[in-house]
Amino acid sequence: MDIRYLEYILVLAETGNMTRAAGKLYISQPTLSQFLSKQEQELGTPLFQRTGGVYTLTPVGHLYADYARKVLTLTDILEKDIQRISTASRIRIGTSASRALQMLTSILVDFRKYYPRVELALSDDNLRAMRNATAKGEIDIAFVTANALDQHKGQSLELKKEEVVFAAPISHPYCQSLEPGKHYSLTSRQVLEHFENTPFILQLKGSCIRYLVDAFFGKDFNPIIACSTSHAQSICDMVSSNIGVGFIPTGYAVDSPRITYFSLEPKMYRIHAILFRKDLIMEPPHKYLVKLAQKYVEENWKNL
């Protein structure tokens, strides 16, 4: 059945009069009358009760009208979604972590299947820059690792928490004094005490882990800095090469005969999250991108 005929029933129910309904529908009265008779014959029951030229819905007619409204509403939504998909658009995406960029690369294949005409404009920078960009409306969606989401209430979505650990060369005197095979934790005071004269390899200022590290030590933190970098893997490699000590997300803290890992007390976590532009209206492409990201995290980041 052509769904425009559903509107015939709804307009007749609204007006209660065959002539007025035909006028609103821009069809002849005989055409509307013939359609109604045919429809009632197919259903095997009347949709309207006729009383002196006034049409009122029967119980079956009320049921028919309810479903007609639902079908027309869904059809309208479908047409709008198809229009959004078929019309070229652009989503500005930011990232502040290499892991987020890897995730985006992976989910883009599925995203492009459903939204081939939506352009994704990618940019990457540190957490501070991503926060500023979403606040100013320069970025629509930012995939970040954050130290906290308090300042983004209502404009953020947490994906996963990941512990950050302290990494030191196994050859360091303090590491050599520990019993092999045991897991140890360090407070900020213990880190400063045992590694006071050891160079640190730190994340760049403005990055998530640097925020966490600075907060962990407070004003007492004035280390010898051997190197600053935005790459966690580089920190792992430098610790392994006995260049210094550093802070590593557990996703990068792979077992190594040359590195000792310590949990921190209290534990340190970075938050993988999505930040949204303040006035962003979540259209189907935005929602689908977020859905793909959540699915990816669930399937691939179980061990973080």
VOGU-3710 file (C-alpha; in Angstrom, 3 decimals, decimal comma):
1> mdiryleyil> 0,000/0,000/0,000  1,256/3,483/-0,844  1,904/5,153/2,510  0,361/8,416/1,334  -2,993/6,667/1,652  -2,401/6,487/5,405  -2,724/10,246/5,446  -6,184/9,915/3,851  -7,449/8,068/6,922  -5,824/10,516/9,341
11> vlaetgnmtr> -7,221/13,600/7,598  -10,708/12,095/7,425  -10,492/11,258/11,133  -9,358/14,814/11,863  -12,084/16,560/9,862  -14,881/14,020/10,365  -16,253/15,046/6,989  -15,678/13,501/3,552  -15,919/16,785/1,630  -13,563/18,734/3,911
21> aagklyisqp> -11,078/15,858/4,005  -11,022/15,598/0,214  -10,417/19,347/0,004  -7,465/19,226/2,404  -5,980/16,316/0,479  -6,522/17,987/-2,923  -8,384/14,975/-4,274  -11,986/14,475/-5,316  -14,587/13,259/-2,861  -15,405/10,147/-4,975
31> tlsqflskqe> -11,694/9,214/-5,000  -11,490/9,417/-1,206  -14,766/7,539/-0,791  -13,635/4,768/-3,151  -10,301/4,425/-1,326  -12,039/4,132/2,052  -14,479/1,508/0,792  -11,672/-0,526/-0,758  -9,558/-0,290/2,385  -12,407/-1,420/4,627
41> qelgtplfqr> -13,158/-4,329/2,277  -9,522/-5,470/2,419  -9,494/-5,275/6,216  -12,891/-6,904/6,544  -14,103/-4,334/9,075  -15,195/-0,666/9,045  -12,721/2,027/10,053  -15,357/4,737/10,476  -18,843/4,949/11,839  -21,080/7,121/9,623
51> tggvytltpv> -23,724/9,164/11,403  -25,503/11,833/9,386  -22,465/12,544/7,238  -20,117/12,666/10,238  -17,234/10,159/10,233  -15,895/8,918/13,605  -13,279/6,249/14,072  -14,305/2,771/15,182  -12,061/0,891/17,671  -10,304/-0,718/14,701
61> ghlyadyark> -10,101/2,712/13,090  -8,366/4,132/16,166  -5,824/1,291/16,036  -5,292/1,876/12,307  -4,796/5,616/12,887  -2,261/5,037/15,685  -0,126/2,814/13,478  -0,547/5,163/10,522  0,942/8,012/12,570  3,887/5,810/13,618
71> vltltdilek> 4,567/4,738/10,031  4,459/8,323/8,755  6,754/9,499/11,571  9,292/6,748/10,864  9,115/7,481/7,150  9,878/11,138/7,831  12,865/10,196/10,011  14,119/7,788/7,346  13,901/10,414/4,613  15,801/12,944/6,737
81> diqristasr> 18,526/10,420/7,568  18,881/9,462/3,910  19,179/13,146/3,069  21,934/13,579/5,658  23,849/10,591/4,325  23,544/11,591/0,679  24,505/15,204/1,338  28,214/15,849/1,710  29,166/17,072/5,189  32,239/17,474/7,353
91> irigtsasra> 33,162/16,407/10,879  36,202/18,026/12,490  37,962/15,477/14,685  40,861/16,018/17,058  43,122/13,543/18,860  45,619/13,965/21,671  47,043/10,440/21,780  48,578/7,998/19,324  46,327/5,218/20,642  43,257/7,284/19,719
101> lqmltsilvd> 44,674/7,856/16,247  45,186/4,099/15,830  41,574/3,540/16,851  40,294/6,106/14,347  42,312/4,532/11,557  40,707/1,182/12,355  37,078/2,348/12,579  37,181/4,598/9,510  36,632/1,618/7,211  33,235/0,845/8,756
111> frkyyprvel> 32,326/4,525/9,025  33,000/5,120/5,333  30,708/2,235/4,365  27,721/3,989/5,945  28,705/7,618/5,372  30,808/7,734/2,197  30,130/11,438/1,618  31,034/12,637/5,107  34,514/14,146/5,201  36,528/13,655/8,387
121> alsddnlram> 39,033/16,451/8,981  41,662/15,152/11,431  44,065/17,133/13,586  46,217/16,178/16,560  47,712/18,095/19,450  48,058/17,815/23,211  45,185/17,688/25,705  45,313/21,398/26,487  44,969/22,273/22,798  42,075/19,821/22,296
131> rnatakgeid> 40,227/21,270/25,284  40,635/24,778/23,918  39,623/23,731/20,391  36,367/22,076/21,501  35,562/25,020/23,788  36,052/27,482/20,916  34,065/25,349/18,449  37,100/24,660/16,256  36,769/20,876/16,756  33,482/18,933/16,736
141> iafvtanald> 34,677/15,759/18,452  38,003/15,147/20,196  39,340/11,721/21,137  41,639/12,414/24,064  43,391/10,985/27,081  42,514/13,232/30,008  43,572/13,580/33,615  39,967/14,465/34,591  36,605/15,208/32,969  35,132/17,478/35,664
151> qhkgqslelk> 35,355/20,569/33,476  33,581/18,777/30,618  30,388/17,616/32,365  27,654/17,055/29,795  30,176/17,441/26,982  32,262/14,307/27,404  32,037/10,531/27,327  34,445/8,266/29,197  35,639/5,294/27,154  38,217/3,618/29,398
161> keevvfaapi> 40,517/4,235/32,351  44,142/3,147/32,011  46,641/2,906/34,837  49,904/4,808/34,532  52,948/3,142/36,122  56,477/4,220/36,971  59,232/2,592/34,900  62,892/2,329/35,881  65,885/0,489/34,393  66,434/-2,899/36,030
171> shpycqslep> 70,081/-1,882/36,478  69,185/1,008/38,806  70,567/0,408/42,341  67,113/0,583/43,937  65,686/-1,963/41,470  68,652/-4,243/42,134  67,845/-4,180/45,861  64,328/-5,568/45,343  63,294/-9,203/45,476  62,717/-10,451/41,893
181> gkhysltsrq> 59,195/-11,451/40,889  57,411/-9,273/43,450  55,225/-6,293/42,585  56,051/-3,028/44,327  54,316/0,333/44,720  55,853/3,753/45,266  54,524/6,936/46,831  55,627/10,309/45,487  58,021/10,662/48,431  59,564/7,252/47,725
191> vlehfentpf> 60,072/8,077/44,049  61,867/11,301/44,979  63,919/9,515/47,634  65,072/6,536/45,581  65,471/8,279/42,206  66,577/11,740/43,343  69,695/11,845/41,162  68,259/9,864/38,260  67,271/11,653/35,017  63,555/11,641/34,177
201> ilqlkgscir> 62,031/11,177/30,736  58,748/13,073/30,884  55,760/13,768/28,695  55,534/17,256/27,232  53,862/20,057/29,178  50,144/20,251/28,390  49,788/16,494/27,926  47,516/14,291/30,023  50,210/12,298/31,826  52,279/15,429/32,497
211> ylvdaffgkd> 49,228/16,931/34,235  48,929/13,738/36,300  52,630/13,622/37,171  52,775/17,287/38,188  49,697/16,810/40,405  51,145/13,606/41,895  54,328/15,313/43,110  53,055/18,838/43,668  55,553/21,616/44,248  58,256/19,181/45,387
221> fnpiiacsts> 58,901/17,932/41,856  62,022/19,466/40,357  63,693/16,551/38,581  66,665/16,263/36,288  64,971/16,014/32,890  66,869/14,023/30,285  64,191/14,307/27,614  60,588/15,385/27,030  58,458/13,602/24,456  54,845/12,955/23,520
231> haqsicdmvs> 55,485/9,309/22,617  55,023/6,647/25,306  56,901/4,056/23,269  59,922/6,348/23,100  59,903/6,625/26,891  59,840/2,821/27,153  62,769/2,540/24,772  64,814/5,158/26,644  64,131/3,566/30,038  65,147/0,214/28,569
241> snigvgfipt> 68,369/1,837/27,340  69,129/3,119/30,869  68,756/6,776/29,905  66,401/7,498/32,788  63,061/6,758/34,461  59,567/7,680/33,342  55,812/7,217/33,525  54,189/4,708/31,190  50,542/3,820/30,434  50,018/0,102/31,112
251> gyavdsprit> 49,146/-0,449/27,448  52,804/0,248/26,649  54,295/-1,378/29,748  55,219/-4,700/28,163  57,314/-7,209/30,092  60,988/-6,500/29,597  64,090/-7,984/31,261  65,536/-4,463/31,324  62,643/-2,568/32,976  61,083/-2,662/36,447
261> yfslepkmyr> 57,526/-1,330/36,696  56,011/0,134/39,857  52,400/0,987/40,603  52,012/4,400/42,187  50,364/5,054/45,542  47,750/6,413/45,173  47,291/4,831/41,767  47,515/7,068/38,737  45,013/6,745/35,880  44,547/8,469/32,573
271> ihailfrkdl> 41,056/8,571/31,050  40,407/7,750/27,417  37,444/9,940/26,533  35,543/11,826/23,865  35,035/15,581/24,166  32,208/17,261/22,261  31,840/20,796/20,989  29,521/22,689/23,345  26,773/23,417/20,805  27,183/20,207/18,785
281> imepphkylv> 23,927/18,653/17,565  24,549/14,910/17,430  23,509/13,871/13,936  23,516/10,193/12,838  27,137/10,343/11,525  28,373/11,677/14,893  26,430/9,018/16,795  27,705/6,241/14,554  31,307/7,382/14,959  30,931/7,314/18,753
291> klaqkyveen> 29,271/3,877/18,584  32,185/2,509/16,538  34,677/3,956/19,025  32,879/2,338/21,974  32,800/-1,001/20,178  36,508/-0,763/19,324  37,447/-0,002/22,935  35,334/-2,889/24,217  36,934/-5,347/21,797  40,546/-4,137/21,725
301> wknl> 41,342/-2,368/24,998  40,326/-5,084/27,468  43,809/-5,299/28,977  44,419/-1,597/29,544
//
